[in-house]
Amino acid sequence: MLGTQFTQGSPNWLDLGSPDTEGAAAFYGAVFGWEFRSAGPEAGGYGFFRQDGHTVGALGPLDEGARSAWTVYFQTSDAAATQKAAEAAGGRVRVEAFDVMDAGRMACLTDPAGAEFAVWQPGKVKGLERTSSPNTLVWAELHVPDPESTLGFYRSLFDWRWASMDAPGMTYRVISTAEGDQEEASFGGVAEAQEGMTPSWIPYFAVEDADATALSTLGNGGSVLMPAADIPDVGRIAWLADPSDAIFAVLKPAPRG
């Protein structure tokens, strides 16, 4: 399960690029109860989503022509080295590694299937301060046409492990970091992208009521892409989009054990 004791390859940061940061802050405030706090005048409109004083995500303006989306960041001890490894393995560099003041160092990358992600080398900012509790990040899911091939790319960067399991109409792969018990170190999954779907990482946020969150999304100008449904041994999930069409999902986890 995703925690905040990050190791190599763990999802350790999450941010939203939006054409309407003020509207996005209001939407996620209404749906998840988050507060938005600016990172300051030198941050170019970037700031943090907070829950009870803990950072649970971030928000910034979009580059011109970019699609509104959530970006999942993975921990690295050396952003420049991970960038080089990604290029060598067939990935693409969107933004070369650079320092974010004294907070850390990052690079923006795209895997060979076309899914965008980023890496974060911690400095003063270690990563998200709360995960796997209501209204925080609990899972990261990759949708690509060829899961096995794409997972080989990520293994070359982070040494991820995965275990295959049968799911309705597909094989689902549960991914884990290289360290620790494989089940306890799991943080996400990989599924074959449906026809017409853009290869992408989708963040899942834990919620106490997936149906109520879907209704709140609609009531605040978003849309429901997949209504709430029960997944055996997983929980109840829904796929949603905010008013600028950034996709996210919610999960009411099934009781454990």
N, C-alpha and C positions, 0 to 999 in steps of 0.2 A: 504494500500500500504506500502511496506517495506520502513522504514526510518532509521535514525541513532539515534533516541531517544529510545534506547533499553529498554525493560522491560523483566520480567521473561518469558522465552520461545521464545523470538525473535531470528531469525537468526542474529547473531552479528559478525560472522567471517566465513571465507571461505579459504581453502587452497588446493593446488594441490600437490599430491605426484607423482613424475615423475622419471623414470630411467635415464632421460636425462634433467637435469635442464637447462643447457645452451640452448639446442634445444627448450625446452618449453618456456623459456623466449623470444627467437627469434620468435617463432610461435605466441604467444599471443601479442607480440609487433607488429607484422605485421597485425594481424587480428583485434585487439582492440586498438592498439596504446599505450599499457601499457609500462611503463619503469620498469625494475627490479632493486631493490636496496638490496644488501646483508644486513642481520641483524648483520654482523660482524664475525670475525674469531671464536668466541666462539659459534656461532649458528649452526655449523655443516652443512653449505651449505644452511640453511634456509634464506629466504629473502622475500621482499614485492613487490607486483605489485602496481605501482603508476600511478595515472592519475592526471596531473597538480598539483603534490605535495600531493595528497590525497591517502591514502591507500585504494585499492579496492579489495584486495585479497592477497594471499601469496603462496609461492612455496618452496618445499623442496624435498630432495632426498627420494626415497622409501626405506623402510625396505626390506631386502632380501626376495624374494619370494612373495612380495605383488603386488597387481594389481594396475596399475596407475588409479587414480580416484580423483575427487574433493570430499572434505569432508565439509559438512555444520556443523557449530557449533551453538549451541543455548545458550542463556544467562541463567545463574544460579547465585544465590546469594551464593551458597555453593556447589562446585563441588563434594566434598566427600559425602554429603548427597544425591545429585542427583544420584551419582554412586550406593549408597546403595539402593535407591528407584528403580533404574533400575533392579538391581539384584533381588530384592523382587518381581518385576512385571514380571519376566521371561526373562529379557534381559541378555546380557553378557558383561563383562568388558574386553576390549582388553588392555587398559592401565589404571592403577589406577590413581586417582587424584594426581597431582604433581604441584609444583610451577614452573612457567616459569620465572625465575629470579624475578624481581619486576613487570613484565608486567601483570601477572595474574595467574590463576590456572586453570588447564584443566583436563579432563578425556576423554578417547576414549571408546565408547560404541557401542553395536550392539543390535538392537531391536529384539523381538521374531521372526520376519519374516526373519531376516538375513540382514537387511539394516544397514549399518554402519553410525554413526554420532558421534559428539563430543559435549562437553559442555565447555563453557568458563565463568569463574568467573573473571570479570574485576579487574585489578589492575591499573597500570599506562596506560595500553592499554585498552581503553573502547570497541573497536571493529572497524568495517569498518568505514571509514570516508566519504564515498560517496556511495549512493545506488539509484536505481530507476531513473537514468539518463543515457544517452547513454553510452554503453560499461561498465555498472556496474551491479551488482546483482539486480534483480527486483522481483524474484519469486523463491521459492524452492518447488520442487514437489517430493512426495514420491510414489514409485511404489512397491506394495506388493500384495500377493495373496488374503489376507483377510483384506481390509481396515478398516472395523469397529472394528475388534478385535485389530488390530495394533494401531488404534487411541486410544483405551482404555488404552493401555500401555503409550502412550505419555500424555494422560490426567492425568494419575497418577503422572507423573513427573512435568508437566508444567501447568496443568489445562486448556489446550487448548479447544477452542470451534470450532465447525464446522457446516457448512450448506451444505446440499446435493442439487445438481442440476443435471438435466438431460443433458447428452452430447451424441453425436452420439455413440451408441452401449454400453453405460456404464452410471453409476452414478458417478459423480465427486463430491468430497467433498472439499469445500473451508475452510481452517483452519485459525484461528485467535488466537491471544494471549488472555489471560484472562481479560485484562484490556481494557476499552474504548469501543467505538462504534464497533460492531462486523465487519461491512463492512470495516471501516477505519483501523481496527487492523488486517485485513487479510494480510497474507504474503506468502501463498502457498496453495498447494492442494494435494490431495491423489487420486490416481487412481489404479484400479486393474491391476496388472502386467500382461502383455501379456505372453503367453506360451513361456517358454525358457528364459525369461528375469530375470536377477539377481535382487533380491530386492535391491533397492537403492534410494538414494536421488539424484535428478538431479537439478543442478543450472541452472536458466534461466538468461541470460544477456539481458538487454534492448539494442536494436540497432535501427538505423534510417532506415536500409534497410536489411531485412532478406535475400533476394535473393543475394545481393551483399556480405553479410557476408559469406553465403554458398560458393560462388565462391572464395572468399578470402581464406576460409578454405581449399578448394581443391588445390588452387594455392600454398599454403604453406605447403603441405604434409599431410593435414588432410583428413577426409572423411565426406561425407554427409549420415547420417543414415536415415533421413526423409526429403525430399525436402520441401522447404518453401510452406506453405499452410495457407489459411485463416481460422480462427476459429471465428464464429460469436460472436460479442460483446466482443471479447478478443483481436484479432489482428492477425498478420501473424507470424507464428512460423516455426522454422526448428530445427531438432535434428542433432548434429554434433559430431565429435570426433577429438581430436588432433592427432599428429603423433604417440603418444604412446597409443592411443585408450582410453584415458580418455574422457568420454561422457559429453557433455554440450548441452544446448539448447539456442536459441536466440528468442527474441520476439520483434516485432515492434508493440507496443501497439495500439489498436484502439483508435480513438479520444474519449475523455470522454464527456458524456452528451451533 
